[in-house]
Amino acid sequence: MRLKATLALASAMAMLTLFGAALSNTTNSLAVAPAASEFIGTWQTTWKNPDGTMGSAPVTVKADTETANALDGIVEMKGPDGVMYGKSSSEGKTWSGDWWNSKDEKGTFTFTLKDKKSFEGTYTLSGASGNFTWNGTR
C-alpha cells in the first residue's frame, strides 16, 4: 500500500512539474502579440543613406519576451552588428523604435508591413535632417 501511495505521489509531482513548465512557456510566448510575430524572422533590407547612396543588410528580428509586443533586431553588418529595439503596434502591422551601431550612429525607425513578405519604412539618423527609406523583403 505504501508503495502505491509513493508511486501516486511521484506521478502527481511529475505531472505538476510538466504543467508548470507548460505554463511558464505559455507565459513567455504571450509577451508578443500574435500579430507582432509577422515581423519575426530574417529580412533582406535596403535603405537610402543621407548622401543618396544605397545600403543593404539582413535584419533578423526576434521577440523580446520580457515586454509585451517588444521586438529585438540585429542588423548584420561587416564588423560589429547594428542593434534595433522597439514595440509593434497593437494590430502588429507597424514596428517602431530605436537603432544604433558601433560607429556611434543612432536614430529611430518605423516599419509598416505591406504583406507577410515585405515592409516599407523610414528611419532617422542623429545629426541628419529628414527621414530616409528603409524597406525589406523575405
N, C-alpha and C positions, 0 to 999 in steps of 0.2 A: 504494500500500500504506500509506504513511504517513497519507494522508487517511482511509482506512478505520479505522485504529487510533485516530486522533484522534476521529473520529465515535463509535466504540465507547466510548472513554473518556468522552466528553462525555455520551453516553446513560446510561452506568453511573452517573456522578456525579449526573445529574438524577434517576435512579431512587432513589439513596441519599438525596438531599435530600427527595424526596417521602415515602419510607419513614420517615425521621427525623421529618418533620413529623407524619405519621400517628401515630407512636409518642408524640410529645410531646402531641398532642391526646388520645390514649387515656389517657396517664398522668394528665392533669388531670381527665378525667372519672371516673377510678376513685377519686378522693378522696371522692366521695359515693356511698354505697351505693345501689343501685337503689331500694331501699325508701324511703330518705330523700327521694328525688325526689318522692314523693307530696305533700310539703309545698310544693314549689317552685311558684310562681305567685302570683296575687293572690287574696286572701281578703277578703270583706266581714265585718268583725268588729264585735262589740258586747261591752261589758263593764259591770260594775256598779261604780260608784265607791264609795269608803268612806262617802260621805254618802247612799248609796241611789239617787242619780240614775244614769242610763244614759249611756254614751258610745259612740261608734262611729267607725270609720275603716277605710279599706282598709289591709291589710298585704300588702306584696309581699315574697316570700321567694325568695332565690336561693342557690345552692351557694357555699360558700367552698372554693375548690379547693386551698387551702393545707393544710387539716386534714381528715382523714378524718371523714366524717359531719357536718361542721360546716355550719351554715346561717346566713345573714345575713338580717335582716328590716328593712324600713323601714315605720314607722307613719306614714301620710300625713296629717299634722295641718295645721291652719292655722298659718302661720308655719313655723319650723324643724320638720322631721320628727323623730319618735322613732326610736330605733335598738334592734334586738334582735340578740343573738348567742347561739348555743348549738349543742348537738350532738343529733342524733337517736339514738334507741336502736338497737341492732344490728338489730332487725327492722323499724325505720323507722316504727313506729306512734306514737312519742312524741318530741316535740321539747321540750327543756328548756334554759333558760339565763337570761341577764340582759337587762334592758331599761333604758333611760334616755332622758330627753328634755331639751330646752333649759330647762325650768322647774326644773332640778335635782331632778326626781323620778326615782326609780330603784327597781328591785326585781328579782324573779325571776319566771319563768313556767314553766308546764308545759302543753303542748297534747297531746291524745291524739286520733288520728283515729278517728272513728266509721265513716266510709267515705271514698271518694275525694272526696266533695264537702262534708264537714263535719268539724269537730273540736270537742271540748269541752275547756275548760281552766280553769286558775286562775292568778292572779298575786298577788304580794305587793307592797306599797308601803312603802318605808322610812319608818318613823315611825308607821305604822298597824298595828294588830294584826289578825291573821287573814289568810285568803285570800279573794280576790274572784273571781267568774266572769269568764271571757273566752272567748267562743265565736266560731266562724267558719264561713262557708259560701262556696261558689263560685257 
